[in-house]
């Protein structure tokens, strides 16, 4: 594998069989060559002394995984399309206090499977005895709180969803809540502290003797110039490790991770956010894996729950407003570009998190509680200069428009991966299918209502042509409507290319010629490529997104188990290379059949696609000039 690295943690030695790989990454939480500093604040050393050895191991493992995730690039800005370097094979060698527990087959398999799905990487772990364990007090700093006995542990990021969770637990249900947070940035930490103080004011507990709600910030700082991978999907494993440790410390059988169902279920609402490029922080499979891992460690049942699973973000914000806490909305932060945050502009307005948040706040009816000036780029009327920013927003809106009109059959045909969620949820497949579709229909409807209302409010600017061409209200209009009034009708028809599945028929328009083709699998692969021009998509991702392939389940298992475990198990395709070859061949044959069918019915489009479609282990659509498509 081209992107394979060894990670030596603590005093681990480099195994002889790994000498042929790149220079290993060395991470140390203690000792003379320490380059990672882990600090857990506001938990006293007296309490920390009661944490069992296996949970201290868990905290250190989670910290090492998180740091390695940042240190190993997926290919940088020029390789965002799931190229050869997107998936990494990370081979960890970690000294722990309880190696027998961590090397047990059940725990090892659960760890690699859960992390593999979470970050879309391959993992292997080798655990040895930690020779000189650092004292437990090294990681913990705080004052003794003899009255500290929480009823719930809540993971708290300071975003809208986790804010709602904290309000629900501490203010509405008046539980003694312990809020555990990763302190990733001083700017975010300040916002989190402001919100915590607000909680105490509303509870009438704003004095030093009031222990709840208690905020546990966790610092991880790194020394040196290594790091920089922006995706950092394993942050939720770090959160989970800390949450589980706090729950264990106080004898609780669970902790809560709050996130709305649209983000949690991870269906590709935007074509620019597929696979691991979209968050899997609270995906049901991940939470189930975390719960299984902690249960194995504790040797008794443990649960990780997401109480917001069946709510859209707009419904989350509405709940926040109805509880009398709408004024807290402006103090929460959802933007992924924290470094660009200023006092005036706390959100960039361009990233997917900002787009989703602003739509939700406007749809909730509580938009007045969040000044539009918070966003550097206004959601509705702000110009988006970068092509990628325009493409993401346009795709987001177009998908919502289509989902709002989809029948049940069309929805599950388009989002085939939804069926893979069923086994990780309570209830029957039919019940979960109905709830998933209803959730996404509500979300799509909320987006469309915001756009419809905004168009009515800005109809004069649209008529007069004073809005930026790259703003949402113009991008939301169908392609044909955005053409200049001076453009002849025939030119409009020629420039409006369509490649869209309508029931079992594909409607295809290219160069002014329209054809209808009966569905075959390869057309779905082509549609994904057309939706992601100039992006390299691995055949595994094409097979998974379309679904229904004889290799779909094997690819799912391969991603979950990891390369090493797959080979050890000697599964039906014993080597990962064989599975990749099978998938590559299947995708190639399906695409070639579709191209032949298109060439026969529409020669001009057939020639265009023949020149633009590249197939191998990664596939791409690379036209000579920009060729917009309605999909």
MIVEX-464751 format. One line per 10 residues: number of its first residue (from 1); their letters; for each residue x, y, z of C-alpha. Coordinates in nm, 2 decimals. Each point is the difference from the previous one (the first is absolute). Layout:
BEGIN
NUM) a) X Y Z | ...
***
This chain:
BEGIN
1) xxxxxxxxxx) 0.00 0.00 0.00 | 0.15 0.33 -0.11 | -0.11 0.19 0.32 | 0.12 -0.23 0.27 | 0.18 0.12 0.31 | 0.11 -0.15 0.33 | -0.07 0.19 0.32 | 0.23 -0.07 0.30 | -0.16 0.12 0.32 | 0.18 0.05 0.33
11) xxxxxxxxxx) 0.29 -0.23 0.05 | -0.11 -0.25 -0.27 | 0.27 -0.15 -0.23 | -0.01 -0.01 -0.38 | -0.08 -0.36 -0.10 | 0.24 -0.17 -0.24 | -0.28 -0.07 -0.25 | -0.07 0.38 -0.03 | 0.35 0.10 -0.10 | -0.09 0.03 -0.37
21) xxxxxxxxxx) -0.27 0.27 0.06 | 0.05 0.37 0.02 | 0.16 0.15 0.31 | -0.25 -0.06 0.28 | -0.18 0.28 0.18 | 0.10 0.02 0.36 | -0.24 0.11 0.26 | 0.07 0.03 0.38 | -0.23 0.12 0.27 | 0.28 0.00 0.27
31) xxxxxxxxxx) 0.37 -0.03 0.04 | 0.30 0.19 -0.12 | -0.11 0.00 -0.37 | -0.37 0.09 0.07 | -0.16 0.17 -0.30 | -0.37 -0.04 0.10 | -0.15 0.17 0.31 | -0.33 -0.13 0.13 | -0.17 0.20 0.28 | -0.34 -0.07 0.15
41) xxxxxxxxxx) -0.11 0.30 0.20 | -0.25 0.04 0.29 | 0.02 -0.36 0.11 | 0.18 -0.04 0.33 | 0.30 -0.22 0.05 | -0.20 -0.17 0.28 | -0.27 -0.11 -0.25 | 0.26 -0.08 -0.27 | 0.17 -0.24 0.23 | -0.32 -0.22 -0.02
51) xxxxxxxxxx) 0.02 -0.04 -0.38 | 0.09 -0.36 -0.09 | 0.31 -0.09 -0.20 | -0.20 -0.11 -0.30 | -0.17 0.34 -0.03 | 0.33 0.18 0.03 | 0.11 -0.22 -0.29 | -0.32 0.10 -0.19 | 0.07 0.38 0.05 | 0.36 -0.05 -0.12
61) xxxxxxxxxx) -0.10 -0.21 -0.30 | -0.26 0.25 -0.10 | 0.25 0.29 0.03 | 0.26 -0.19 -0.22 | -0.26 -0.09 -0.26 | -0.12 0.37 -0.02 | 0.35 0.13 -0.03 | 0.10 -0.25 -0.27 | -0.32 0.09 -0.19 | 0.13 0.36 -0.02
71) xxxxxxxxxx) 0.35 -0.10 -0.08 | -0.06 -0.21 -0.31 | -0.14 0.19 -0.30 | -0.26 -0.14 -0.23 | 0.15 0.18 -0.29 | -0.06 0.37 0.07 | -0.20 0.25 -0.20 | 0.07 -0.15 -0.33 | -0.11 -0.35 0.09 | -0.34 0.06 0.15
81) xxxxxxxxxx) -0.19 -0.24 -0.22 | 0.08 -0.33 0.18 | 0.32 -0.05 -0.19 | 0.27 -0.26 0.07 | 0.11 0.17 0.32 | -0.35 0.06 0.15 | -0.01 -0.33 0.19 | 0.29 -0.06 0.23 | 0.13 -0.32 0.15 | 0.11 0.09 0.35
91) xxxxxxxxxx) 0.19 -0.26 0.20 | 0.01 0.09 0.37 | 0.25 -0.13 0.25 | -0.12 0.11 0.34 | 0.13 -0.09 0.35 | -0.29 -0.04 0.24 | -0.06 -0.10 0.37 | -0.23 -0.29 -0.09 | 0.13 -0.15 -0.33 | -0.18 -0.33 0.05
101) xxxxxxxxxx) -0.34 0.18 0.00 | 0.09 0.22 -0.31 | 0.14 -0.29 -0.20 | -0.31 -0.21 0.06 | -0.16 -0.09 -0.34 | -0.34 0.14 0.09 | 0.13 0.34 0.11 | 0.26 0.02 -0.28 | -0.26 -0.08 -0.26 | -0.25 0.25 0.14
111) xxxxxxxxxx) 0.26 0.28 0.02 | 0.13 -0.05 -0.36 | -0.35 -0.04 -0.14 | -0.15 0.31 0.17 | 0.29 0.22 -0.08 | 0.02 -0.12 -0.36 | -0.36 0.10 -0.06 | 0.04 0.33 0.19 | 0.29 0.13 -0.20 | -0.01 -0.21 -0.31
121) xxxxxxxxxx) 0.35 -0.13 0.06 | 0.17 -0.34 0.08 | 0.14 -0.07 0.34 | 0.21 -0.25 0.18 | 0.10 0.00 0.36 | 0.28 -0.17 0.19 | -0.01 0.05 0.38 | 0.30 -0.07 0.22 | 0.06 0.05 0.38 | 0.06 0.36 0.10
131) xxxxxxxxxx) 0.33 -0.01 0.18 | -0.02 0.33 0.19 | -0.36 0.12 0.03 | -0.02 0.38 0.07 | -0.17 0.09 0.33 | -0.38 0.04 -0.05 | 0.03 0.36 0.14 | 0.20 0.10 -0.31 | -0.31 0.03 -0.21 | -0.25 0.14 0.26
141) xxxxxxxxxx) -0.01 0.35 0.16 | -0.27 0.15 0.21 | -0.15 0.05 0.34 | -0.17 -0.25 0.23 | -0.38 0.00 -0.04 | -0.14 -0.23 0.27 | -0.35 0.06 -0.12 | 0.07 -0.09 -0.36 | -0.24 -0.28 -0.09 | -0.14 0.05 -0.35
151) xxxxxxxxxx) -0.31 -0.17 -0.14 | 0.09 0.03 -0.36 | 0.32 0.04 -0.20 | -0.05 0.21 -0.32 | 0.26 0.06 -0.27 | 0.00 0.37 -0.06 | 0.16 0.18 -0.30 | -0.17 0.34 0.03 | -0.18 -0.05 -0.33 | -0.38 0.03 -0.04
161) xxxxxxxxxx) -0.07 -0.37 0.05 | 0.21 -0.05 0.31 | -0.12 0.33 0.14 | -0.36 -0.13 -0.03 | 0.11 -0.32 0.17 | 0.15 0.19 0.29 | -0.31 0.22 0.03 | -0.23 -0.31 -0.01 | 0.20 -0.18 0.27 | 0.10 0.28 0.23
171) xxxxxxxxxx) -0.28 0.26 -0.03 | -0.31 -0.18 -0.12 | 0.04 -0.34 0.18 | 0.21 0.17 0.28 | 0.24 -0.30 0.01 | 0.35 0.04 0.15 | 0.18 0.00 -0.34 | 0.37 -0.05 -0.06 | 0.10 0.17 -0.33 | 0.31 -0.16 -0.15
181) xxxxxxxxxx) 0.17 0.20 -0.28 | 0.31 -0.01 -0.21 | 0.16 0.34 0.02 | 0.12 0.03 -0.36 | 0.03 0.38 -0.01 | 0.02 0.29 0.26 | -0.27 0.18 -0.20 | -0.24 -0.30 0.03 | 0.09 -0.04 0.37 | -0.10 0.36 0.07
191) xxxxxxxxxx) -0.34 -0.06 -0.17 | -0.05 -0.32 0.20 | 0.07 0.18 0.33 | -0.24 0.27 -0.08 | -0.28 -0.25 -0.07 | 0.09 -0.19 0.33 | -0.04 0.32 0.20 | -0.34 0.06 -0.17 | -0.11 -0.35 0.11 | 0.08 0.08 0.36
201) xxxxxxxxxx) -0.17 0.34 -0.01 | -0.32 -0.16 -0.13 | 0.02 -0.27 0.27 | 0.06 0.26 0.27 | 0.32 -0.18 0.08 | 0.25 0.27 -0.09 | 0.23 -0.04 0.30 | 0.32 -0.18 0.07 | -0.17 -0.27 0.22 | -0.22 -0.12 -0.29
211) xxxxxxxxxx) 0.17 -0.30 -0.17 | -0.25 -0.04 -0.28 | 0.00 0.02 -0.29 | 0.37 -0.09 0.00 | 0.22 0.06 -0.30 | 0.30 -0.23 -0.06 | 0.22 0.15 -0.27 | 0.27 -0.23 -0.15 | 0.31 0.14 -0.16 | 0.22 -0.18 -0.25
221) xxxxxxxxxx) 0.29 0.21 -0.12 | 0.28 -0.12 -0.23 | 0.36 0.11 -0.03 | 0.18 0.03 -0.33 | -0.12 0.07 -0.36 | -0.18 -0.33 -0.06 | -0.37 -0.01 -0.06 | -0.24 0.19 -0.22 | -0.25 -0.26 -0.13 | -0.32 0.20 0.00
231) xxxxxxxxxx) -0.26 -0.29 0.01 | 0.09 -0.13 0.35 | -0.29 -0.25 0.01 | 0.13 -0.18 0.31 | -0.07 0.30 0.23 | -0.33 -0.17 0.10 | 0.20 -0.31 0.12 | 0.20 0.24 0.23 | -0.33 0.14 0.12 | -0.14 -0.35 0.05
241) xxxxxxxxxx) 0.30 -0.11 0.20 | -0.03 0.30 0.23 | -0.37 -0.03 0.03 | 0.02 -0.38 0.08 | 0.27 0.06 0.26 | -0.20 0.27 0.18 | -0.31 -0.22 -0.01 | 0.20 -0.30 0.14 | 0.15 0.22 0.27 | -0.35 0.09 0.13
251) xxxxxxxxxx) -0.16 -0.34 -0.06 | -0.23 0.11 -0.29 | -0.10 -0.25 -0.27 | 0.00 0.24 -0.29 | 0.09 0.34 -0.14 | -0.18 0.22 -0.26 | 0.13 0.14 -0.33 | -0.24 0.25 -0.14 | -0.02 0.06 -0.38 | -0.30 0.04 -0.23
261) xxxxxxxxxx) -0.10 -0.30 -0.21 | 0.09 0.15 -0.34 | 0.37 0.03 0.09 | -0.01 -0.32 0.21 | -0.13 -0.23 -0.27 | 0.24 0.15 -0.25 | -0.19 -0.04 -0.33 | 0.16 0.20 -0.27 | -0.23 0.31 0.01 | 0.27 0.18 -0.20
271) xxxxxxxxxx) 0.18 -0.17 -0.28 | 0.32 0.16 0.13 | -0.03 -0.18 0.33 | 0.01 -0.38 -0.05 | 0.17 -0.27 0.19 | 0.23 0.10 0.28 | 0.00 0.36 -0.12 | -0.33 0.04 0.18 | 0.01 -0.04 0.38 | -0.06 -0.34 0.15
281) xxxxxxxxxx) 0.04 0.13 0.35 | -0.34 -0.13 0.13 | -0.09 -0.24 -0.27 | -0.21 -0.29 0.15 | 0.27 -0.25 -0.10 | 0.27 0.20 0.18 | -0.20 0.05 0.32 | -0.09 -0.37 0.00 | 0.37 -0.08 -0.04 | 0.10 0.24 0.28
291) xxxxxxxxxx) -0.26 -0.16 0.23 | 0.12 -0.35 -0.09 | 0.36 0.09 0.06 | -0.07 0.16 0.34 | -0.22 -0.30 0.10 | 0.28 -0.24 -0.08 | 0.25 0.21 0.20 | -0.24 0.03 0.30 | -0.13 -0.36 -0.04 | -0.36 0.14 0.04
301) xxxxxxxxxx) -0.25 0.18 -0.22 | 0.08 0.35 -0.10 | -0.19 0.23 -0.24 | 0.09 0.31 -0.21 | -0.32 0.18 -0.09 | -0.10 0.28 -0.24 | -0.33 0.15 0.12 | -0.03 0.22 -0.31 | 0.02 -0.28 -0.26 | -0.35 0.06 -0.13
311) xxxxxxxxxx) 0.01 0.38 -0.01 | 0.12 0.23 -0.28 | 0.22 0.29 0.10 | -0.28 0.25 -0.05 | -0.21 -0.21 0.25 | 0.29 0.00 0.24 | 0.02 0.38 -0.02 | -0.37 0.03 0.04 | 0.02 -0.21 0.32 | 0.27 0.23 0.13
321) xxxxxxxxxx) -0.22 0.30 -0.07 | -0.31 -0.15 0.16 | 0.19 -0.06 0.32 | 0.07 0.37 0.03 | 0.36 -0.03 -0.09 | 0.00 0.15 -0.35 | 0.23 0.28 0.11 | 0.28 -0.26 0.05 | 0.00 -0.09 -0.38 | 0.23 0.29 -0.08
331) xxxxxxxxxx) 0.26 -0.12 0.25 | 0.04 -0.35 -0.15 | 0.25 -0.07 -0.28 | -0.04 -0.25 -0.28 | 0.25 0.12 -0.26 | 0.28 -0.23 -0.11 | 0.24 0.29 -0.07 | 0.07 0.09 0.36 | 0.33 0.17 -0.08 | -0.18 0.26 -0.21
341) xxxxxxxxxx) -0.24 0.09 0.28 | -0.02 0.37 0.10 | -0.21 0.19 0.25 | -0.23 0.12 -0.27 | 0.00 -0.31 -0.23 | -0.01 -0.31 0.22 | -0.10 -0.21 -0.30 | 0.15 0.00 -0.35 | -0.34 -0.07 -0.17 | 0.16 -0.22 -0.27
351) xxxxxxxxxx) 0.06 -0.34 0.16 | -0.26 -0.27 0.01 | -0.05 0.05 0.37 | -0.07 0.37 -0.04 | -0.25 -0.07 -0.28 | -0.18 -0.27 0.19 | -0.01 0.21 0.32 | -0.13 0.32 -0.16 | -0.27 -0.18 -0.19 | -0.11 -0.17 0.33
361) xxxxxxxxxx) -0.01 0.33 0.19 | -0.21 0.17 -0.27 | -0.23 -0.30 -0.04 | -0.06 -0.02 0.38 | -0.16 0.34 0.02 | 0.27 0.13 0.23 | 0.22 0.17 -0.26 | -0.03 0.33 0.19 | 0.21 -0.14 0.28 | 0.30 -0.05 -0.23
371) xxxxxxxxxx) 0.13 0.32 -0.17 | 0.08 -0.05 -0.37 | 0.32 0.19 0.06 | 0.13 -0.30 0.19 | 0.06 -0.16 -0.34 | 0.28 0.14 -0.22 | -0.20 -0.11 -0.31 | -0.37 0.04 0.03 | -0.18 -0.33 -0.08 | -0.27 0.14 -0.23
381) xxxxxxxxxx) 0.16 0.31 -0.17 | 0.37 -0.03 0.06 | 0.23 -0.05 -0.30 | 0.21 -0.32 -0.02 | 0.31 0.05 -0.20 | 0.16 -0.34 0.02 | -0.14 -0.26 -0.24 | 0.00 -0.27 0.28 | -0.21 0.22 0.23 | -0.26 0.06 -0.28
391) xxxxxxxxxx) -0.01 -0.36 -0.10 | -0.05 -0.12 0.36 | -0.29 0.25 0.06 | -0.16 -0.07 -0.33 | 0.02 -0.37 0.05 | -0.14 0.03 0.36 | -0.30 0.19 -0.13 | -0.06 -0.21 -0.30 | 0.00 -0.32 0.21 | -0.25 0.14 0.24
401) xxxxxxxxxx) -0.22 0.10 -0.29 | 0.01 -0.35 -0.13 | -0.05 -0.18 0.33 | -0.31 0.22 0.08 | -0.16 -0.15 -0.31 | 0.13 -0.36 0.02 | -0.24 -0.30 0.04 | 0.10 -0.27 0.24 | 0.14 -0.22 -0.28 | 0.19 0.29 -0.15
411) xxxxxxxxxx) 0.15 0.10 0.35 | 0.14 -0.35 0.08 | 0.11 -0.05 -0.36 | 0.20 0.33 0.02 | 0.13 -0.06 0.36 | 0.07 -0.37 -0.02 | 0.24 0.02 0.30 | -0.29 0.09 0.23 | -0.08 -0.37 0.02 | 0.34 -0.07 0.17
421) xxxxxxxxxx) -0.11 0.21 0.30 | -0.30 -0.23 0.09 | 0.20 -0.27 0.19 | 0.15 0.27 0.23 | -0.33 0.14 0.11 | -0.28 -0.13 0.23 | -0.32 -0.10 -0.18 | -0.09 -0.18 -0.32 | 0.15 0.08 -0.34 | -0.34 0.13 -0.12
431) xxxxxxxxxx) -0.03 0.23 0.30 | 0.35 0.14 -0.04 | -0.04 0.05 -0.37 | -0.32 0.21 0.06 | 0.17 0.20 0.27 | 0.32 0.07 -0.21 | -0.20 0.11 -0.31 | -0.24 0.21 0.21 | 0.30 0.17 0.17 | 0.17 0.09 -0.33
441) xxxxxxxxxx) -0.33 0.11 -0.16 | -0.06 0.24 0.30 | 0.36 0.13 -0.03 | -0.04 0.05 -0.38 | -0.33 0.18 0.05 | 0.15 0.23 0.25 | 0.28 0.10 -0.23 | -0.25 0.06 -0.29 | -0.22 0.22 0.23 | 0.29 0.22 0.09
451) xxxxxxxxxx) 0.10 0.04 -0.37 | -0.36 0.07 -0.11 | -0.05 0.26 0.27 | 0.33 0.17 -0.08 | -0.08 0.01 -0.38 | -0.33 0.18 0.09 | 0.18 0.24 0.23 | 0.26 0.09 -0.27 | -0.21 -0.02 -0.30 | 0.08 0.36 -0.09
461) xxxxxxxxxx) 0.37 -0.05 0.01 | -0.04 -0.32 -0.21 | -0.21 0.19 -0.26 | 0.24 0.29 -0.01 | 0.30 -0.23 -0.02 | 0.19 0.16 0.30 | 0.08 -0.32 0.18 | 0.34 -0.17 -0.05 | -0.01 -0.27 -0.26 | 0.17 -0.24 0.24
471) xxxxxxxxxx) -0.24 0.05 0.29 | -0.24 -0.27 0.12 | -0.32 0.17 -0.13 | 0.14 -0.01 -0.35 | 0.16 -0.34 0.02 | -0.33 -0.14 0.13 | -0.17 0.09 -0.33 | 0.00 -0.28 -0.26 | 0.29 0.03 -0.24 | -0.22 0.11 -0.30
481) xxxxxxxxxx) -0.14 0.29 0.20 | 0.34 0.13 0.08 | 0.08 0.07 -0.37 | 0.01 0.35 -0.13 | -0.33 0.12 -0.15 | 0.19 0.07 -0.32 | 0.10 -0.36 -0.05 | -0.20 -0.16 -0.27 | -0.23 -0.29 0.11 | 0.19 -0.25 -0.20
491) xxxxxxxxxx) 0.33 0.10 0.17 | -0.17 -0.05 0.34 | -0.12 -0.35 -0.09 | 0.35 -0.08 -0.13 | 0.18 0.11 0.31 | -0.24 -0.18 0.25 | 0.15 -0.35 0.03 | -0.21 -0.25 0.20 | 0.10 -0.34 0.13 | -0.28 -0.09 0.24
501) xxxxxxxxxx) -0.17 -0.32 0.12 | -0.38 0.03 0.01 | -0.15 -0.33 0.12 | 0.16 -0.28 -0.20 | 0.08 0.23 -0.30 | 0.30 0.23 -0.04 | -0.08 0.34 -0.17 | 0.31 0.11 -0.19 | 0.04 0.33 -0.18 | 0.33 0.11 -0.16
511) xxxxxxxxxx) 0.07 0.25 -0.27 | -0.38 0.07 -0.04 | -0.08 -0.37 -0.07 | -0.22 -0.19 0.25 | -0.01 -0.38 0.04 | -0.15 -0.24 0.26 | 0.19 -0.31 0.11 | -0.12 -0.29 0.21 | 0.19 -0.03 0.32 | 0.32 -0.21 0.03
521) xxxxxxxxxx) 0.25 0.01 0.28 | 0.28 0.17 -0.20 | -0.22 0.31 -0.05 | -0.01 0.05 0.37 | 0.39 -0.01 0.01 | 0.01 0.26 -0.28 | -0.24 0.23 0.18 | 0.22 0.00 0.31 | 0.31 0.08 -0.22 | -0.19 0.28 -0.18
531) xxxxxxxxxx) -0.11 0.14 0.34 | 0.37 0.02 0.11 | 0.19 0.14 -0.30 | 0.38 -0.03 0.01 | -0.01 -0.20 0.32 | 0.15 -0.34 0.03 | -0.24 -0.25 0.16 | 0.11 -0.34 0.11 | -0.20 -0.30 -0.13 | -0.08 -0.10 0.36
541) xxxxxxxxxx) -0.19 0.32 0.05 | -0.18 -0.03 -0.33 | -0.11 -0.35 0.09 | -0.11 0.10 0.35 | -0.19 0.31 -0.11 | -0.20 -0.18 -0.27 | -0.05 -0.32 0.20 | -0.14 -0.33 -0.12 | 0.34 -0.13 -0.12 | 0.11 -0.36 0.09
551) xxxxxxxxxx) 0.31 0.17 0.15 | -0.18 0.27 0.21 | -0.01 -0.21 0.32 | 0.36 -0.12 -0.04 | 0.11 0.36 -0.04 | -0.20 0.10 0.30 | 0.17 -0.28 0.20 | 0.34 0.09 -0.13 | -0.03 0.36 0.10 | -0.12 -0.10 0.35
561) xxxxxxxxxx) 0.25 -0.27 0.07 | 0.31 0.16 -0.15 | 0.25 -0.14 -0.23 | 0.20 -0.21 0.25 | -0.30 -0.17 0.16 | -0.15 -0.07 -0.34 | 0.32 -0.19 -0.11 | 0.02 -0.18 0.33 | -0.36 -0.13 -0.03 | 0.06 -0.13 -0.35
571) xxxxxxxxxx) -0.34 0.11 -0.12 | -0.14 -0.09 -0.34 | 0.22 0.25 -0.17 | 0.30 -0.06 0.21 | 0.21 0.30 -0.10 | -0.12 0.36 -0.02 | 0.16 0.03 -0.35 | -0.24 -0.27 -0.12 | -0.30 0.18 0.13 | 0.12 0.33 -0.16
581) xxxxxxxxxx) 0.06 -0.19 -0.33 | -0.35 -0.15 0.01 | -0.16 0.33 0.07 | 0.20 0.18 -0.27 | -0.09 -0.26 -0.26 | -0.37 0.02 0.10 | -0.01 0.38 -0.01 | 0.19 0.00 -0.33 | -0.24 -0.25 -0.17 | -0.31 0.19 0.13
591) xxxxxxxxxx) 0.13 0.33 -0.12 | 0.11 -0.13 -0.34 | -0.35 -0.16 -0.06 | -0.16 0.34 0.08 | 0.24 0.18 -0.23 | -0.09 -0.24 -0.28 | -0.37 0.05 0.06 | 0.04 0.38 0.01 | 0.21 0.00 -0.32 | -0.27 -0.19 -0.18
601) xxxxxxxxxx) -0.28 0.23 0.11 | 0.20 0.33 0.03 | 0.32 0.00 -0.21 | 0.11 0.35 0.10 | -0.03 -0.07 0.37 | 0.16 -0.34 -0.04 | 0.31 0.15 -0.16 | 0.01 0.27 0.27 | -0.01 -0.26 0.28 | 0.25 -0.22 -0.17
611) xxxxxxxxxx) 0.25 0.28 -0.01 | -0.07 0.12 0.36 | -0.06 -0.32 0.21 | 0.30 -0.17 0.14 | -0.03 -0.34 0.18 | 0.25 -0.19 0.21 | 0.01 -0.06 0.38 | -0.10 0.37 0.01 | -0.24 0.15 -0.26 | -0.06 0.35 -0.11
621) xxxxxxxxxx) -0.18 0.23 -0.24 | 0.24 0.26 -0.14 | -0.15 0.19 -0.29 | 0.22 0.23 -0.22 | -0.22 0.30 0.10 | -0.25 0.06 0.28 | -0.32 -0.19 -0.08 | -0.28 0.07 0.25 | -0.26 -0.28 0.07 | -0.33 -0.01 0.16
631) x) -0.01 -0.33 0.19
***
